[in-house]
C-alpha cells in the first residue's frame, strides 16, 4: 500500500549561506504562493520551526493591525487539526506566525511527484476539511490552502498551519459589511482544498501551476461560463482508480458555478465522512445513519392519498390479491412497509423450503392476510412525515419518476415476464434516491441544485442526466445511491439472491443480451430508469426526442428491438408488443409468467 508517512524529510543542511530573520535562522523555503510564504527555520536553541508570513509587507498600520487581529483569533481556536501557533510577531515590518515542526514534514515534502492514491488523498482532504470547518465556525478563514500548509506526522495525522497568515483583503479595512467577504473567503478555502486534492490525485496542478490558490481564483472568476476554465478529474483517474463518490466530491469542490460548489465546510465534511464511512465501514456518514433512521421512520411515508387508499382496501376484502396488489403498488411507502413486515415474519418463522424470493406484492398480501395489510397501512407515517414543504415536494417528484419508471419497465418487458415482478424490481432499483430524499432532506435539496447542468459539466454529463444525478448524490452524501439502496433493501429483508438485480447496469459498459431471468429483470429496470431520467418528466405531445433519449436507444435498442417510436410509446405506457412487429416473446425459453416468484401454497393468485 502506498504511503507518504515514511518518505524522507528534507534537511536544512542543503543551505549555501546563513540567512537570518530576527533570531530565527532560515534554512529553506518550504513553499510560496501569491499570498503567503513558508520557511523552515531554527531557533537559537536548535528547535525547528515553521515561519509563515504574508508574501508582501502590510501597506499601512491599519492593514497590519487587521492582520494581527485575525492571526490572534486563529491562534485561539485550539482545534486538534489546526497546528498550534507558538508565536505571533513582527520583524522588520513583516508580520509572522510560528509553528513547531516536532518531527513532522509538510505534504509538499512528502508527496511523491506522481501523485497519491485515492484513499490517501481522501483521508488528507477529510482532515483538512475538519480543520477548515473548525476555523470557519470560529469566524476565521485560512486564505491560502496549499500543500506546504499541511503538516504530517509519521502516523499520517495532518494539521493545517498558516491559518489567516495572508494579508486581509483591502476591502476588509472597515468593520462594516465584512460578512460577505468572510463568507467568500471561507468558500474560496473549500475550492482551494478541492484544487489541492485534484493535484494530489493526478500528480500536478493544471498548466504547470504550483499555486492552488491561483487556480481556485480562476475557477471562482469563471462563474460557470461555458467554454471557460474548468477543472474535472478524468474518469479513469489518470491511470489511478478513484471511487465515484470521491471523484464527485472533488469535482463539486472545484465547480465554476457558485451555486453548485460547497458553500460550507460542514457540508463538504459531511460528504467526506459519508465516503469514509462507506469505504471503511466506520460508524460515520450517511450510510451509518441510514439504518437507525429507517427504523425510526420507515422507508417512506404513506402516499398523499393514503387515507382514501386504506378505506378502499378495507372495502376490497373479497377481491383477489392481484386487484389488491394493484392498489397497494400505487403507494410506494405501503408497498415497502408490507414487504418488510412479511420478510420479518418469514425470518422469525423460518422460510419455507423452496418458497423462493418474495418479489410480488400480490404474494405478500396472500402471506400476510387482509388484516395484516390493513394494520401495516394504518401504522405507516402519514405524508409527508417530518419533511418540510420543499423537501416533501422534492420527494414527491422522485416518487412520481420512480412510479413512472415502473410502468415503463412493464411496457418494455417480454411477454413471458410477470408484470408485477418487473415493476417491483424496477422500484427497488430506485431505493437509493428515495431514501436519500426521505431521510436526508436537507442534503437532497442540495442534490437537486448540484444536478442542474452548469458550465463546468462535461459534455457527457450534460447529455446524460442519470450520471449527473448519481454524481450529485455522491458529492452531497459521499455515498453512491446504489449503496444506500442496497442498505435499505437489506433492512427491508430483501432476499440476498435478489440484491444483484437492484444494481442498475453501469453506464460505462455496453449492454449485452441477457442470458438469465435475473439479467433480464436487471436490464428492464435499468432501461426504464434511464429513459425516464433522459426525458426529465412526462412527455408532452410529440416533442422531439432529446439527445439523452437517443443515447438510451443506442444502448438498448438492439437487445430490446426498440425504435424511437416504440421507446416513446413505452414512456406513454404503451406495451412494446403493441408497437412492434413480432419480436421479443419468451426469452431463454421461459413459459412461466412469474419465473422468480411462485405463489406460496394455498395463496390466491
N, C-alpha and C positions, 0 to 999 in steps of 0.2 A: 504493500500500500504506500502510495506517495506520501511523503512527509516533508514539512518545512521546519520541523522542530529541531532537527539535528544539523541543519545547514551551518557551515562555518560563519562566524560573525567577524566581519572585517575589523581589524585592529587599528589603533591610531599610530602605529609605528611607520606608516607609509608617508607621513608628512615630510615635506622638504625643509620647512622653516617654522620656527615658533611664531604663532600668531596669537595675540592676547586680546581678550575682551574683558577689560577690568581685571579682576583677579582670576578670571577663567582663561585657561589655555585651550584655544580652539584646535581640535585635532583634524576634523574633516567635515565637509558639507554633507549632510545626510539627504537633503533634498531642498528644492526651491521651486516656487510657483510664482504666478503673477501677484499673489497676495502675501505669502509668508516665506520664510526660510528656516531651516532647522539644522543645527550643528551638534556634533559630538564634541563635548568639552571635558576638561579635567579641572577639578578643584585643586587648590594648593595641597590638600592632604591626599591627593591621588584618587578621590572618588569620581566616578564617571557621571556626567550629567548630560542631559539633552537641553539645549537652549533654543527656544522658539521665539522668533521676533518677526515683526512686520517686514515686508520687502522694502518698504520706504519709511523714512522718518515722518512722524506727525508734522503736519504743516503749521500747526499753531498750538497754543496751550489748551484750547477747548477740545480739540481732537485728542490730545494727549490725556486730558482728564477723562474723556469718554472711554478711551482705551483702558485706563486703569480701573474704571468703574466696571466695565464688562469683564475684564480679566479677574477682578476680585470676586465678582459674582460667580464666575466659572469655578474659581478655586474653592468656593464654599459648598459646592454641590455634594461632594462625598459619595459619588456613585461607584460601585465596585468595578465598573468597566470604563471609568474615566480615570486616567492617570493622575495621581495626586500632584498638586503643584507645590513645590518646596520653597519657591521664592518668586515674587513678582518685583521687578525693579526697573531701573533705567540707567543706561551707561552711554555717555557721550551723545545724548539726545535720542538714543534707541531704547524704547521700552522692550522688556523681555520677560519671559517666564521660564522657570527651570523645572525639569522633571528628573527624578532619579532613574538611572538605567537598570541597576540591580541585576546584572547578568542577562538582561533581555536584549533583543535586537529589533530593528524596525522590519516591517513586512517588506519594504523595498530591498533590504539587505538579504532577506531570507528567501524570497520568492524566486524560483528559477526562471530563466529567460523564456522558456517555452510555455509558461502558464501553469496553473494549478488544476487539480481535479475538481469536479463539480461539488463533491462532498466537502472538501476543504474550503472552497470559496463560499459555499452556502453557510457554513458554520462561522467563518470570519465575518460575513455580512450580517449574520444574526447577532453576533457580539457587538459589532459596530452599531447596529440598529438599536440595541438595548442602550448603548451609551448615548446615542442621539435622542432617544425617547426620554431618558432621564434629564439630559441637558435641556431639551425643549420644554419639558414640564417645568423646569426651573427658570424658564424665560431666557435661556442662553442658546444661541446658535454657534456652530463651530466655525463656519465661514470658509473653511478650506480643507475638506476631507481629501487626504492624499495617502499614498502607500506609506510614506515615511511618518505619517501621523498615527499609525497603528503599531503598538509595541507588543511583541510576542515573547512569552516565556517558553521554557523547554517543554511544558505540558500543553502548549498550544493555546493558552488563555491569552486573550487580547485585551488591551486597554487603549483607549483613544486619548492622545495627548494633543497639546496645542489648541485647546478649546478657547475660542474668542481671541486668538493671538493676532488675527488680521486687524488692520485699522478699520474703525467703524466707517460706514458709508458717510459721505459728506452730507447727505440728506438727513442723517441721524443726529445732527448737531443739536437740534431743538428737542424739547421734551414732547411737544405735541405731535400727533399723527405718527407715532413710532410703531403702532401695532401693525399696519400693513407692511412696513419694512421688516419687522421681526418675523412676520409670517412668511414673507417672500424669502428671507434668509434661511429659515428652517426648511422650506420646501426645496431650496437650492441644495441644502445639505443632502437631502434624500436623492436628488438627481445625481449629485456628485458621487454618492455611495454606489448608485447603480452603474455609473460610468466606471468607477473603480473595479466593481465586480466583473463587469464586461471585459475590461482589460486583463484582469487576472485569469479569466477563462480562456481567452483567445491568445494571451501572451503579450499583448501590446494594445495601446490606445490607437484610435484611427489616425491615419495620415501622419504617422510619425510623432504625434503629440505626446508629451510627457506630463502635461498638467491636466489632471482630471477636472479641475475647476474650470479651466478654459473650455473644455469640451461641454461641460454642464451648461455654461453660459450660452454656447452656441445652440444647444437644444432648447433652452428656455426662450431664446430670442426667435427660434424657428416658429413657435406658436402653431404647430400643426400645419404649416404651409405645405401644400402639395409640391413635390419636386425639390423641397429644401433639404437641409442637412438632417439625416436620421441616423439612428444607431440601433441596430437589431442584431441579436445573436443569430448566427447561422443555424439552420435546423439540425445540421449534423454536428454542431458544436465545434466546427473547425477541426474535425477528426477526434474530438473528445466527447464522450457521452454526457449529455446534460439532460436531467429529468425535465419533462414538460413543465411541471409546476415551478421549478426553479427558473427555467428559461422565461416563463411567463412573468414571474415576479421581477426579474431583472429588466425585461423589456418594458414592463409597465413603469418601472422607476426611471427609465430613460426616454419615456414618451415625449414627443414635442408638444402634444396637446395638453395644456394645463389641466383640463377637466378630467383627463384620463390618468394623469400621474397620481402618485401617492401624495395626499395633502397633509398627512400626519405620520410621524414616526411610529406612533402606536399602531396605525393601520398596516404599515409595512412590517412592523414587528409581528403582528398577528398572522400575516401571511407566511412569514418565515418560520414562525413557530408551528404553524399548520403543516408546512412542508417537512420540518424536522420531526414532528411527531409521527407523520405518516411514514417517513423513511426509517425511523429508528424504533417505532413502537412506543415511544415515550408518552406519558400521560399529559401531553400539552397539545394545543392546537384544536382545530375544528373537529378532526376525526375522534379525538379523545372526548370531546364534549358531546358528540352526537348521540351516543347510546343513552347517557343519562337524560338527555332532552327527549329522546324518543320515548323513554319510559314514563316521563312526566306528562307529555302532551300528545303521545301517539305519533304515527307517521304523518298524518294530515288531519285537519279538522273536517267536519262534515261539510258537504256542499251547501251552497247558499239556500237551496230549496229543500233541505234535508227534512224539514218537518212535513212538508207535503208528501215527500217520497216515503217516509216512515208510515204515515197514515195510509198511503196507497198499498204498501206492503202488507199492512195489517188486514186490509180488505181482500188480499190475494191468497188467503190461506189455502184455498183449494186449487190454485193454479199449479202448473208444472214448474219444476225447478228451472227449466230453460227460460220460461217467461219471467220468473222471479229474478234470474241472473241478469237478464237484460235491463231490468230496473236498477239492480244493485250496481252494475257496471257504470251507470251514469254518474255515480258518486264515488270518486276515487278514494276518498277517505274511508267510506264504508267498505269498499272492496278490500282495501289493505287491512283494515281492522278485522274483517271477517277472516281473511287468510291467516292473520296472526293468531286469532282465537282458535281456529281449527288446528293449525300446526302445533300450537301449545298443547291442545288436548291430545293430539296424536303422540306427541313426545312424552306426555305424562303417562298415557296408557300403553305405549309401545306400539309402533307401527305394524299394521297387518302385513304379513308376508305377501309380497307380490302386489301390494296396493299401488305402488308407483308414486311418482311425484304428484303433488296437488297443483294442477295448472288450469283449473276452471272454477269460476265462482259457482257454477251450477253444482259441481260436486261438493264444494264447501257447504253449500246450503243443505244438500242432501245429508251430509255427515253431521252438521251442527243442528239441524232442525229449525223449524219456523220460529219457535220460541227463542232459540239461541240467536237467530238472526235479528229478531226484534230487540233482544237485550243488547246486542252489540250496537245496534243503531241508536238506542236510547242512551248508551254510555258514551257515545262519541262526542268530543267537544264541538259545540256549535260554531258555525262560521262566524268570524274568521279567526277564532281562537284568541290569542293575545296580540294579534297583529294590528298595527295602526292602519288607517285607510290607505296610505300609499303602499305599504307592504302587502296589504290584502289585495289591492288591485294588481300588483306585480305577480302575486301567487296565482290569482285567478287567470291571468294571461297565460302563465305556464301550464296550468291545468287544462285550459282550453286547447293549447297547442298539443299537449300530450294526448288528450282525448281524440283530437283530430288525427294525430299520427296513428292511433289505434285503428281508426276507421279506414285510413289509407292502407294500412297493412292488410286488413281484411279484404279490401277491394283488390289488392295485388296478389293475394295468396293463390297458389294452385288449388284446384278443386278438392284434392284429397285431404287438405288440412282443415281441421276443426277451426271455425272462425273464432271461437272464444279462446282457444289456446293461443292462436296467433295474436289476438288483441291483448291478452293478459301479458304475454312475453314482451310485447311492444311497450305496454305501460310500465312494466318493471324495468325495462332498459332506461327509463327516464327518472328512476327513483332519485338519482343524484341531484339534478336541478330542483326536483320537487321538495326534497327535504332541506336543501340549501335555502330555498325561499321561505320555507316554513320555520325552520329552527335557527336560521342566521339572517333575519330580515334586514338588519342594517347593512350587513355585507352584501346581501342580494341586491339592494338598491345600488350599491357601488358596481356590482357586476353589470347591471343594466347600463350604467354610464360608461363603463370601460368597453362594453360591447359595441358602442357606437363607432362606426368606422371613422378613423381620423387620418390626418395627413401622413402620419408615420407608419400606418398599417401597410404591410406588404401587399403586393398585388394579389397574392394567393389568399390573404386574409380578407381583402375587400371582396373577392369573388366567392369566398367560402364561409358563409355565416356560422356553420357548425364548428369549424376550427376556431373562429373568433370567440364564440360563446364558451368553448372549453377552456381556451386560454384565459378568458376573463375570470372564470370561476377559480382557476389555478392562481391567478395573480392576486385575487382578493382573499381566498381562504387558504391558499397554499396546498390544496389537495385537489387532485383531479376529480371531476364529478363522478366518474365511474367508480372511484374508490369509495366515495361517500355512498353511492348507490348500492354497492356490494355490501357495505357495512349495514345499511338499512335492511337489505334483503336477508342477511343473516339474522338480524333482530326479528324480522317477520317470520323466521323459521323456514325460509325457502330451502328446498332440498339442495344439498351440495351439488348433486348432479345437474341441477338446473342453472347454477350460478354462471357457468361459462356462457350460457345463452344471453346473459344480461350484459355482456361486453359487446358493444357495437363494433362493427368491422372498422379497423383502422383506416383513416382517410388516406394514409400514405401508401397503402398496399393495394394492388389491383384486386378486383372482385372475381372470384373463380366460381364455377358451377359447383354447388354444394354436393356432397357425397353422402350425407346422412340427414335424418329428420332434424337433428339438433342444428346442423348448419343451415338448413332451410329456414328454421324459425329465427335464428340469429340474423340471417340476411334480410328477411322480410321486415323485422323491426328496424334494422339499420336503414334500409332504403326509405321506409316511411318517415323516420325522423329526419333524414337528410332532405327529403322532398319538402316536408313542412317547413324546415328551417330555411330552405332555399327561397321559398316564396314569402316567408315572413308573416303571413296572415292569410285568411281565407281568400281565395282568388275572386276577383270581381269581374264578371263578364268574361270577355275573351282577351284579356290583356296579354301583350307579348310575353313570352317566357323569358325570365331573367337569365343571365349567364350562369348563375348558380344552379338553376334547374337543368340547364343543358349539361352542366357538369355531372349532375345526378344521373341523367340519361346516359351519358358516356360511360359511367361506372357500371350501371346495372342493366342497360338496355339489352345487351346480348344475352345475358343469363335469363332475364325475365321476358324476353321478346317484346320489349317496350318500344313504342314510338312516343314522340312528344304529345301527340293527341291522346294516347292511352294513359300516359302518366298524368296529364292534366285532368283526364276523366277520373282517374283514381283519386286525385285530390278533391274532386267534387263528389266522391262517394260512389262512382260507377264501377261495378265489378269488372275486373280485367277480362273475364270470359265473355262479357257483353261487348267488348271493344275491339277484340282481335279475332282473326281467323283462327281455326283450331291450332292450338299450340300446347301450352302447359296444361296438363291434366293431372296425372298421378306420378310425380317424380319418384324415382327409386322403387317403382312397383308398389307404392302404398295403396292399399284398398280400404283401410280402416279410417273413419272420419276423425278419430282422436288418437293419433299414434302414441302420444306421450301421456295420455290421461284417461285410462279406462275407468268408468264409473265403479264405485265400490259396490259389493254385493248387496242387492236389495234396494239400491238407490234408484230413484226415478230419473230418467234422462230428461 
